[in-house]
Structures are given as C-alpha cells and as structure tokens.
Amino acid sequence: MKLKSKKSFKEKKRYILFKPLWRDNFKKEDVIKLIWNSALEFLGELGAAELSLWVISVDEEKRIGIVRCNTKSIDKVICILSLIRYENKGMLILGVSGTMKGLEKWSEDYVSKRNG
C-alpha cells in the first residue's frame, strides 16, 4: 500500500485590512513596529512566529494597512491589532478576506461611506 501525501503543504492565508485611529504622523515603519511589539508582548516570540504574520502594505495617504496571517491565527492577529494603543487611540479592523482582491471591496466601501 502506497502512502499518499498532500499535494501542497502551503498554509492558507488571510488578509486583514486595518485603519489606525490616531491622527498624528502615520509612518509605515512606526506601524510595523507597533504591530510586532504588540505581537511579541501578547504572545511571545514562539507565539508570534506561529502566526505567519506579515505586514503587506501600509498606505500613508489613505491611512490604511494590510496584514497577512495564516487561517488558524486570524482571531489572535485581530486581538493583537486591537491591543495596539498610540495616543490613547487604537486600530479599526475594516475587513478580512482570503484574497487581496477581496480586500479592495472593503476599502472601497469604507472610503465611499466616509466621503458620501
């Protein structure tokens, strides 16, 4: 009897769209540091490594960002983002999607609600 292996051992990914609520300087490097410090503080090094956490992009003009993680750790990453405090303000989670294209819907909806 031959053993079969899975076709792919790649982790499934999820993308989380967030918006910082503070008004002060919004620099990409600062947001990345805040996210990683929050992850390390909340879960420690081993826990943060298991998240497969990666900051994909931070748009300084639109003031939104995208974080990628694995499917098992969506709740932990949302918790990490909500624990971030800067100038007594936190982060707003705008949406979660399995594709980057799916996040476009969330960001367009948010921008249209703010402008309309």
N, C-alpha and C positions, 0 to 999 in steps of 0.2 A: 504494500500500500504506500503510495507516494503522498508525502505531506505537501499541502498547498500553502503558499504564503500569500499574504495580501498583496494586491497589485501596487499599492502605494502606502508608504509609511509616513507620508507627509501629514502634518497636523492641519486640521481645518481652521481657518482664520475668521475672525470677526473684526469689523472696523467700527470704531466708536467716534462719533462726531461730538465735540465739546466746545463750549464757549466760556472763557474766563469772564467773570463779572466785575473785576476791578477795572478802574478807569485809567490808572497810571500807565507808565511805559509798558508796552506789550512786546517784549523781545522773545524771539524763538528760543534762544539759549536759556533764558530765565524760566520759561515754561517747561522746558525739558528737565532742567534741574529740579524744579518743584515737583514734577511728576515722579522722577526717580527717587528723590528724597522721601516723598510720601510712601512710595512702594517699599523702600528699604526700611523705613520706620515702622510701617504697618505689618509687613510680612517677613522682614529679614532678607538676607542675601539669597538663601536657598528658595524661599517662597517667591521672591521677585524673579528668580531665574526660571521657575516653573511656569510663569505667566506667559512667556514668549512675548513680552511687552516691547513694543517698538513705536516710537513717535514717528509717524509717516510724514506729516506736514503740519506747519503752523503758518497760517496766513495772517500777517501783521495788519494788513489793511482791513480785511473783513472781521478780524478778531475771532477766528475760529481755528480749530485744530482737529487732527485725526490721529487716533492711536490704534495700533493693531495688536491683537492678542489671540490666544487660542480659544476654542469654543468652551473649554472646561472652566476658563477663568474670567468669563465676562462679568459675573457678579463682583468678583474681587477687584477687577480693574475699575468698575463703576464706583465701588466703595472707595478705592484709592483716590479717584478723581474728586469724589465728594468730600474727602477729608482734607483736601488742599485748602489752605486759608492764606490769603495775602491781602493785607489792608482790611481785615475783617470781611472779606468777600470770598466766595467760593467759585465752583465751576458749575455750569449748567450743561447737562447731558442732553444733546439735541436728538440723537438717534443712534441706533445700532443696526448694522447691515452686514451681510456676508460678502458684499462686493463694494468696490469703490464707487461704481456707477449708482448703486442703490443709495449711497450717501448724498449724491447730488440732489435727489428728491428732498431729503431732509433739509439740506442747506438752502435750497431754493424756496421751500415752504417757509423757513424761518425768516429769510430776507424779505420775502413778499409780505409776510404778516407784519414785520417791523416797519416797512415802507408804506403799506397800504392801510 
